[in-house]
């Protein structure tokens, strides 16, 4: 049923002039053979990918959509890129690669909005709605369907409106809200007839009626098959989710490594230096004992004691860094324990900065701390909150680094962290004067797989995991204040 609905959506969205499209593909191929222009070849690949939907050859469709995507990026054809990403997301959805489909659609949506490619925007929302429907997350599914419906209604994409009404009806049917399902199916059918939507538009509506009849006739058998397939899919998705989360942890651990090497060297140097000094003092003490100079022996003993305290102090700091690294890499969530957030934030702040400096020697930024000395200790899972802080620091340094490449010599990169306590909550604020976040995507940055970084530089999971850790794991909240081109400020609230 899901494959049929998705097939209907794609046919309607991309092939509502199906027979004419086959002729257009042939003419594009001839035009390319004659002129050898990249834009013509890109359009050939894209139209070929769209027409492949007529026989649902997923492998071929995916091949052509990927070719269209690669060529669009090569020639910097943004419209072709977002269209190719959208159709690729649909193919990944059909093939069962739901995480891949979500990631690609999240990548395509802001780019489509930026160039006002509204049919592709609607397609992205629709693709996400279908994915969440498969995952049995009806709320997110309907949210995306309604978002798509709003776009196609505003821009009078009548062929796509038929699809959205169709999918909304189907989702209500899955939720066993038959009155709502009937209402939207009836509305869809009436709209398609009154507006004379093309054949493939009507196909979606008629398909729903056929599906309802099939479900009523074969309900028990289909339900068992669907449940079995769903359990398998959910199991695979849960395993994929665990692997993605662990990959994100290990990726951030890799970013920590260079910073750890730098930070741990300082306390180790102190330990080595004071150990050598103590060895010399002990030699002097033995000489003074031989001479019977007790006052000098007492003074030397006091110096040795002071040095020993410093050795212990810096040894504990090195131990803290190593334990933090080990906890960060573990799979388990760890136990909550009393934690000094000033110390935790300060350590991860330095590790993040030196980690970036190790990768890019040309990078410099002013790092500023404003810690409330009276901040109470709170009960948290140290490695989880450390992971949140590390992600926020890494993003902040990335933002100022990106801005420094274009802002000119007068720009002074700065990242700050501060702590405060009020109304029974501890507040951690991370602020940078980097590139900021556009308003169009501000509400999406906490969503899984959504990233503003170029492909290969971000997993799109860091902020999503941070949100889960703070909100779901610790009962806190995260707020964002930003202005594009000027600054970004994250505020993390944790209950005491």
C-alpha positions in Angstrom: 0.0 0.0 0.0 2.8 2.4 0.9 4.7 1.7 -2.3 1.5 2.3 -4.3 0.8 5.6 -2.6 4.4 6.8 -3.0 4.3 5.7 -6.7 1.1 7.7 -7.1 2.6 10.8 -5.5 5.7 10.6 -7.7 3.8 10.0 -10.9 1.5 12.9 -10.1 4.3 15.3 -9.1 6.8 14.6 -11.8 4.8 12.9 -14.6 1.4 14.4 -14.9 2.3 14.9 -18.6 3.7 11.4 -18.9 3.3 10.7 -22.6 4.7 14.1 -23.5 7.6 13.6 -21.1 8.8 10.5 -23.0 9.0 12.6 -26.1 10.8 15.4 -24.2 13.4 12.9 -23.0 14.1 11.8 -26.5 14.3 15.4 -27.7 16.7 16.3 -24.8 18.9 13.4 -25.7 19.1 14.5 -29.3 19.8 18.1 -28.2 22.6 17.0 -26.1 24.1 14.8 -28.8 24.1 17.8 -31.0 25.3 20.6 -28.7 27.0 18.6 -25.8 25.8 21.1 -23.2 26.0 20.1 -19.5 22.6 21.8 -18.7 20.9 19.8 -21.4 22.5 16.6 -20.1 21.4 17.4 -16.6 17.8 17.9 -17.7 18.0 14.7 -19.7 19.1 12.8 -16.6 16.4 14.4 -14.4 13.6 13.8 -16.9 14.8 10.3 -17.4 14.7 9.7 -13.6 11.2 11.1 -13.5 9.8 9.0 -16.4 11.4 5.9 -14.9 8.6 6.1 -12.3 6.2 5.0 -14.9 7.5 1.5 -14.5 8.8 1.9 -10.9 12.3 0.7 -11.8 13.9 1.9 -8.6 17.5 1.1 -9.4 17.4 2.9 -12.8 15.6 5.9 -11.3 18.1 6.2 -8.5 21.0 6.0 -11.0 19.6 8.8 -13.2 18.7 11.0 -10.2 22.2 10.6 -8.8 23.7 11.5 -12.2 21.5 14.6 -12.4 22.6 15.5 -8.8 26.3 15.1 -9.5 26.1 17.1 -12.8 24.0 19.9 -11.2 26.6 20.4 -8.5 29.4 20.3 -11.1 27.8 23.1 -13.1 26.5 25.0 -10.0 22.9 24.6 -11.2 21.1 25.0 -7.9 17.6 24.4 -9.2 18.7 21.1 -10.8 20.4 20.1 -7.5 17.3 20.6 -5.3 15.1 18.8 -7.8 17.5 15.9 -8.0 17.8 15.7 -4.2 14.0 15.6 -3.9 13.5 12.9 -6.4 16.4 10.9 -4.9 14.8 11.2 -1.5 11.6 9.6 -3.0 13.6 6.7 -4.5 15.4 6.1 -1.2 12.0 6.0 0.5 10.7 3.5 -2.0 13.8 1.3 -1.5 13.4 1.3 2.2 16.3 3.5 3.1 14.3 5.7 5.4 17.2 7.4 7.3 18.8 8.1 3.9 15.6 9.5 2.5 15.1 11.8 5.6 18.7 13.1 5.4 18.4 13.9 1.7 15.0 15.6 2.1 16.3 17.7 5.0 19.3 18.7 2.8 17.0 19.6 -0.1 14.4 21.6 1.7 16.3 24.7 2.8 18.0 24.9 -0.6 14.6 24.7 -2.3 13.2 27.5 0.0 16.3 29.7 -0.7 15.6 29.7 -4.5 11.8 29.6 -4.1 11.5 26.2 -5.9 8.1 25.6 -4.3 7.1 22.4 -6.1 10.3 20.8 -4.7 9.5 22.2 -1.3 6.2 20.5 -1.4 7.8 17.3 -2.6 10.3 17.4 0.3 7.5 17.8 2.9 5.5 15.0 1.2 8.5 12.6 1.2 9.1 13.2 4.9 5.4 12.7 5.6 5.6 9.3 3.9 8.7 8.3 5.9 7.2 9.2 9.2 4.0 7.4 8.3 6.1 4.2 7.7 7.6 4.8 11.2 4.1 5.0 12.6 4.7 8.6 13.8 1.4 10.0 12.7 1.8 13.4 14.2 5.0 14.2 12.3 3.6 12.6 9.2 0.5 14.8 9.3 2.6 17.9 10.1 4.6 17.4 7.0 1.5 16.5 4.8 -0.2 19.7 6.0 2.9 21.7 5.3 3.0 20.3 1.8 -0.8 21.0 1.4 -0.3 24.6 2.5 2.4 25.1 -0.1 0.5 23.5 -3.0 -2.7 25.4 -2.1 -0.9 28.8 -1.9 0.8 28.2 -5.3 -2.1 26.5 -7.0 -0.4 23.3 -7.7 -3.7 21.5 -8.3 -2.1 18.2 -9.4 -0.1 18.0 -6.1 -3.0 19.1 -3.9 -4.8 15.9 -5.1 -1.8 13.9 -3.8 -1.7 15.7 -0.4 -5.4 15.3 0.3 -4.9 11.6 -0.7 -2.0 11.1 1.7 -3.8 12.9 4.6 -6.8 10.7 4.1 -4.6 7.6 4.1 -2.9 8.7 7.3 -6.2 9.2 9.1 -7.3 5.8 7.9 -4.2 4.3 9.4 -5.0 6.0 12.7 -8.5 4.5 12.5 -10.1 8.0 12.3 -12.4 6.9 9.5 -14.6 10.1 9.6 -11.6 12.3 8.9 -10.3 9.8 6.3 -13.7 9.8 4.5 -13.8 13.6 4.6 -10.5 14.1 3.0 -11.1 11.3 0.4 -14.4 12.9 -0.5 -12.8 16.3 -0.7 -10.0 15.0 -2.8 -12.4 13.3 -5.2 -14.6 16.3 -5.6 -11.6 18.6 -6.1 -10.1 16.4 -8.8 -13.4 16.3 -10.8 -14.3 20.0 -10.5 -10.7 21.2 -11.4 -10.3 18.6 -14.1 -7.0 17.4 -12.8 -5.2 15.2 -15.3 -5.5 11.4 -15.4 -2.6 10.7 -13.0 -4.0 13.2 -10.5 -7.3 11.3 -10.5 -5.3 8.0 -10.2 -4.3 8.9 -6.7 -7.8 9.5 -5.5 -9.2 6.4 -7.2 -6.3 4.5 -5.8 -7.4 5.4 -2.3 -10.9 4.0 -2.9 -9.4 0.8 -4.3 -7.1 0.5 -1.3 -10.0 1.0 1.1 -11.9 -1.8 -0.6 -8.8 -4.1 -0.6 -8.3 -3.4 3.1 -11.9 -4.3 3.9 -11.6 -7.5 1.9 -8.2 -8.7 3.1 -7.9 -7.0 6.4 -6.7 -9.9 8.6 -4.1 -11.2 6.1 -2.8 -7.8 5.2 -2.6 -6.8 8.9 -0.4 -9.8 9.8 1.9 -9.2 6.8 2.1 -5.5 7.5 2.9 -6.1 11.2 5.7 -8.5 10.3 7.2 -6.1 7.8 6.8 -3.2 10.2 8.5 -5.0 13.1 11.4 -5.9 10.8 11.7 -2.3 9.5 11.5 -0.8 13.0 14.1 -3.3 14.2 16.4 -2.3 11.4 15.8 1.4 12.0 16.5 1.0 15.8 19.8 -0.7 14.9 20.6 2.0 12.4 19.8 4.7 15.0 22.1 3.1 17.5 24.9 2.9 15.0 24.3 6.5 14.0 24.4 7.7 17.6 27.6 5.7 18.3 29.1 7.1 15.1 28.3 10.6 16.2 29.9 9.9 19.6 33.1 8.5 18.0 33.2 11.4 15.5 33.1 13.9 18.4 35.7 11.8 20.2 38.0 12.0 17.2 37.6 15.8 17.4 38.5 15.7 21.0 41.8 13.7 20.5 44.0 16.6 19.4 42.6 18.8 22.2 43.2 16.1 24.7 46.8 15.7 23.6 47.4 19.5 24.2 45.4 19.8 27.4 46.8 16.7 29.1 50.4 17.8 28.4 50.1 20.8 30.7 49.3 18.9 33.9 51.8 16.1 33.0 54.5 18.8 32.6 53.7 20.1 36.1 53.8 16.6 37.6 57.2 15.8 36.0 58.7 19.2 36.9 57.6 19.1 40.5 58.7 15.5 40.8 62.2 16.4 39.7 62.3 19.4 42.1 61.2 17.2 45.0 63.9 14.7 44.1 66.5 17.5 44.4 64.9 18.8 47.6 65.1 15.3 49.1 68.8 15.2 48.3 69.3 18.6 50.0 67.3 17.4 53.0 69.5 14.3 53.4 72.6 16.6 53.5 71.0 19.0 56.0 70.0 16.0 58.2 73.6 14.9 58.2 74.7 18.4 59.3 72.0 18.4 62.0 70.4 21.6 60.6 66.9 21.0 61.7 65.5 24.4 60.7 66.6 23.9 57.1 65.3 20.4 57.1 61.9 21.7 58.2 61.9 24.3 55.5 62.8 21.8 52.8 60.1 19.4 54.1 57.5 22.2 53.8 58.6 22.9 50.2 58.4 19.1 49.4 54.9 19.0 50.9 53.7 22.0 48.9 55.1 20.5 45.7 53.5 17.2 46.5 50.1 19.0 46.8 50.6 20.6 43.3 51.6 17.1 41.9 48.3 15.7 43.3 46.3 18.7 42.0 47.6 18.4 38.4 47.5 14.6 38.5 43.8 14.8 39.3 43.3 17.2 36.4 45.0 14.8 34.0 42.8 12.0 35.5 39.7 14.1 34.9 40.6 14.6 31.2 41.3 10.9 30.6 38.1 9.8 32.5 36.1 12.3 30.5 37.4 10.9 27.2 36.7 7.3 28.3 33.1 8.2 29.4 32.5 10.0 26.2 33.3 6.9 24.1 31.1 4.5 26.1 27.9 3.1 24.7 25.9 3.2 28.0 24.3 6.4 29.2 26.2 6.4 32.5 25.0 7.2 36.0 24.0 10.6 37.2 26.4 12.1 39.7 27.1 15.4 41.5 28.9 17.6 39.0 30.6 21.0 39.0 29.5 22.4 35.7 32.1 25.2 35.8 34.9 22.7 35.7 33.1 20.5 33.1 32.4 23.4 30.8 36.0 24.9 31.2 37.6 21.5 30.3 35.5 20.8 27.2 35.8 24.5 26.1 39.6 24.1 26.0 39.5 20.7 24.4 37.2 21.9 21.6 39.4 25.0 20.9 42.7 23.1 20.8 41.2 20.3 18.8 40.2 22.8 16.1 43.6 24.5 16.3 45.3 21.2 15.8 43.4 20.7 12.5 43.8 24.3 11.3 46.9 26.1 12.6 45.8 29.3 11.0 42.6 29.5 13.1 42.6 31.8 16.1 39.7 33.0 18.3 39.4 34.7 21.6 37.9 32.4 24.2 36.0 34.0 27.1 34.7 32.5 30.3 32.3 34.0 32.8 31.7 31.3 35.5 29.5 31.9 38.5 31.7 30.9 41.4 28.7 30.3 43.6 27.1 27.9 41.1 25.7 24.9 42.9 26.7 21.4 42.0 23.9 19.5 40.1 23.1 15.8 39.5 23.7 15.0 35.8 25.3 12.3 33.6 28.7 13.9 33.2 29.6 12.3 29.8 26.2 13.2 28.3 26.3 16.9 29.4 30.0 17.0 28.3 28.9 15.7 24.9 26.3 18.5 24.7 28.8 21.2 25.6 31.4 19.8 23.2 28.9 19.9 20.3 27.9 23.5 21.1 31.5 24.6 21.4 32.5 22.8 18.1 29.6 24.5 16.3 30.5 27.9 17.7 34.2 27.6 16.7 33.1 26.3 13.3 30.8 29.3 12.8 33.5 31.9 13.7 36.0 30.0 11.5 33.7 30.2 8.5 33.1 33.9 9.0 36.8 34.6 9.4 37.4 33.3 5.9 35.3 36.1 4.3 34.8 38.9 6.9 38.1 40.7 6.4 41.0 41.7 8.7 38.9 43.7 11.1 36.8 40.7 12.2 37.8 39.3 15.6 36.4 35.8 16.2 35.1 35.3 19.7 33.4 32.4 21.5 32.2 32.7 25.1 30.7 30.4 27.8 29.1 31.6 30.9 27.2 30.0 33.8 24.4 31.4 36.0 21.9 30.2 38.6 18.3 31.4 39.1 14.9 30.0 39.8 16.2 26.6 40.7 18.0 26.2 37.4 21.5 26.3 36.2 22.0 28.2 32.9 24.9 27.5 30.6 25.3 30.1 27.7 27.5 29.5 24.7 27.7 32.5 22.3 29.7 33.2 19.2 30.0 36.1 16.8 30.0 33.9 13.7 27.8 33.4 10.7 24.5 33.0 12.6 21.5 30.9 11.6 19.0 32.0 8.9 15.4 32.4 10.2 14.2 30.0 7.5 16.0 27.0 9.1 16.2 28.1 12.8 13.3 25.8 13.7 14.8 22.8 11.9 18.3 22.7 13.3 17.3 20.4 16.2 15.8 17.8 13.7 17.7 14.6 13.0 20.0 14.6 10.0 19.5 18.3 9.4 22.9 20.1 9.0 24.0 23.4 7.6 27.5 22.1 7.0 28.7 20.8 3.6 28.3 17.1 2.8 30.9 15.1 4.7 31.5 17.8 7.4 28.4 17.1 9.6 26.2 14.2 10.5 23.1 16.3 11.3 22.8 14.4 14.6 24.8 16.6 17.0 22.1 19.1 18.0 19.4 16.5 17.8 21.2 14.3 20.3 22.0 17.3 22.4 18.3 18.2 22.5 17.4 14.6 23.6 20.1 14.6 26.3 19.0 17.9 27.8 15.2 17.8 27.4 14.4 14.1 27.6 17.4 12.9 29.7 17.6 15.7 32.2 14.3 17.5 32.1 15.9 20.8 30.9 15.5 22.9 27.9 17.5 24.5 25.1 16.9 28.0 23.7 18.4 29.6 20.6 18.9 33.3 19.9 20.6 34.2 16.6 20.9 36.8 13.9 22.2 35.8 10.5 25.7 37.1 9.8 26.2 38.4 13.4 25.9 35.9 16.2 24.4 32.7 17.7 23.6 32.1 21.4 22.6 28.7 22.8 21.1 28.7 26.3 21.0 25.3 28.2 18.8 25.2 31.3 19.3 22.3 33.7 17.2 21.8 36.9 19.1 21.6 40.2 
